[in-house]
């Protein structure tokens, strides 16, 4: 995973990213990945990437630098136009993304979907066996059918990928049918199933490819800076996963600016440590507390009404219509109070960010990435955030400026490479 931060006020926007990359099922972590780049050789625009290390089998570094080369000296009036341009690059067929790469990626997505479904089926069978002491083959088929039905319902509940025309959709689904059958046979070779269940599995795969149903190749792209007609910075972030049918599987788009708020701090990928620092409470703890409070209020009302209904059935109905709404209102008031307390925690920080000079913006961004890095280091989890932290600052006047930038090679042994990098940086 990754920790990435943007810190903005009206002067500019600071970007910081760690360098850790997790490889393969072994969860091997290396600390040399580049995730922060300039997007233009002349305009004040930068880009960060997180999640999957590649797009259609091309490393993000290759994709970003090819986009920068294509952009050349072209400048846009608004930051969103740089985002649109980058998405167009991701959607173009050609030497950068050969058509065959879509097929390979689709096969991986389908295989992953089927493998996770098989694992879920195995867990469901274990639960049934533990409960009943054993299962017949017919009962195993029933368990499998229920798991597949639930998975299909989850897939079709997601919105369809925007931009897929009817003809593209039909072509994509036809291609999916040729890919699905051999993978299905391989993954579920020894699982007893009916024809209806196999058809449901095929529908799962073909629908997944054209819907906002994310898998292990989910990635994020963060574009930050200024358009030529913009005098305060903004950040646009995209969540996407590969491409299919000639259309990038874009899941969400979010824009943040400082036009009205004067300052903003945004965390991407692993946000927990930053959220806990800003809001005074870990998000998972807050979620658990909120759920517990809702269960407590609901359970208390149900218990009271159930107890009263034994001796006073009519009175219990009155309680249900009078007491329950009041307690639910009290619950909502309590949760709203918690939200206000969180604002008290992060409000003063954002007030200070409003007036920070440029160098301090960069220092705050770096410190917040370091916070996540430190938390991963001292807790019993994979150190998926680590390595050197790259930091850049983007202002309207000075453009994209590196504050900290790592190299994967010794600078003193590679003077030519350093000269070339400095020449490139002077053009950025």
C-alpha positions, 0 to 999 in steps of 0.5 A, a space after each residue: 500500500 501507500 501513504 500520500 498526502 496533499 496539504 493546501 492553502 492559497 499559496 500552493 499545494 504540497 505533495 508527499 509520498 512514501 516509497 514502499 511497494 508490496 510485491 506478490 502474495 509473499 507480501 515482500 516490501 521494497 522501498 524504492 518505488 516512485 509515486 510522485 511526478 510532475 505531469 507537465 514540463 511547463 505547467 504547475 501540475 503534479 501527479 501521485 499514484 497509489 494502489 496497483 503498481 501498474 496499469 494494463 501491465 505498464 508501470 505507472 512511472 512509464 505511463 506518467 512520463 509518456 503522458 508528460 511527453 505527449 503533453 509537451 508544452 500544451 497548457 490548460 486553463 483548468 486543472 480538471 482538463 489535465 485530469 481529462 487528458 490523463 484519462 484519455 491517455 489511459 483510454 487510448 489503444 496503441 503501443 503504450 497499451 496494446 489491445 492484447 493487454 486488456 485480455 490478459 488483465 481481464 483474465 486476471 480479474 476473472 481468475 481473482 473473482 473466482 478464487 475469492 468466490 471459491 475461498 468464500 465457498 470453502 468457509 461456508 462449507 466449513 461452517 455448515 460441516 461444523 454445524 451439521 457434522 457433515 454434508 451430502 453432495 446435494 447439500 454442498 451444491 446448495 451451499 455453492 449456489 447460495 455463495 454464487 448467488 450472493 456474489 452475483 447480487 453484490 456485483 450487479 448492485 454496483 453501477 455500470 462503468 460510465 462511457 461504455 456504449 451499447 456496442 462496446 458492452 456487447 463486444 466486451 461481454 462476448 469477449 468475456 464469454 471466451 475467457 470465462 469458461 476455461 478459468 471457471 473449469 480450472 478454478 472450480 474443477 472439483 466443486 459440485 455445481 449445477 448448470 444454473 450455478 455455472 451460468 451465474 458464475 459466468 454472469 458474475 465475471 462478465 458483469 464484473 468487467 463492466 461494473 464498478 466492482 473493484 478487485 486487487 488491481 484498484 489504483 488511485 491517481 491524484 492530480 494537483 496544481 493550477 490551471 492557467 486561469 486558476 489562482 488557487 490550487 486544487 486536487 482531483 483524485 480518481 479511483 480506477 481499476 484497469 481498462 476493459 472494452 476500450 474504456 477505463 474502469 473508473 470508479 470515482 472522481 473527487 475534487 478538493 479546492 481552497 476557494 471557500 475553505 482556505 486550507 485542506 489536508 487530504 490523505 490517500 490510500 492508508 488514511 487511518 493514522 492521519 485521520 486519527 491525528 486530525 480528528 482525535 480518534 481512530 476511524 475504526 474505533 469511531 465506527 465500532 463506537 457508532 455501531 455499538 451505540 446504535 445497537 445499544 439504543 435499538 436493543 434497549 428499546 426492543 428489550 423494553 417493549 418485549 418485556 412490557 408486551 408480556 403483561 401489557 400488550 396494548 401499552 407496548 404498542 404505545 411505547 413503540 410509537 412514542 419511546 422509540 422515536 425519542 431514543 433514536 433522536 437522542 442517538 442521532 444527537 449523540 452521534 452529531 455531538 461526536 462529529 462536533 468534537 472531531 471538528 474541535 480537534 481538526 479545526 485549529 490545525 486547518 486554521 494554522 495551515 491557512 497561514 503556513 508559508 510554502 516550506 512549512 506546507 511541505 514539512 506538514 505533508 512530509 510529517 503526516 506521511 511519516 506518521 503513517 510510516 511510524 505507525 506501521 513500523 511499531 504495530 504488528 502489521 506489514 510495513 507497507 508504508 516506508 522508505 524515503 519520502 518524496 516531497 514536492 511543492 506546487 505554486 502558481 509562480 514557481 511551478 513544480 518544485 522538488 523539496 525531497 527526491 530520492 534516487 535509486 543509484 549513488 549520485 557520485 557514481 552517475 554524474 551523467 544521470 544526475 546531469 540529465 535529471 537536473 536538466 529535465 527538472 529545469 524543464 519541469 
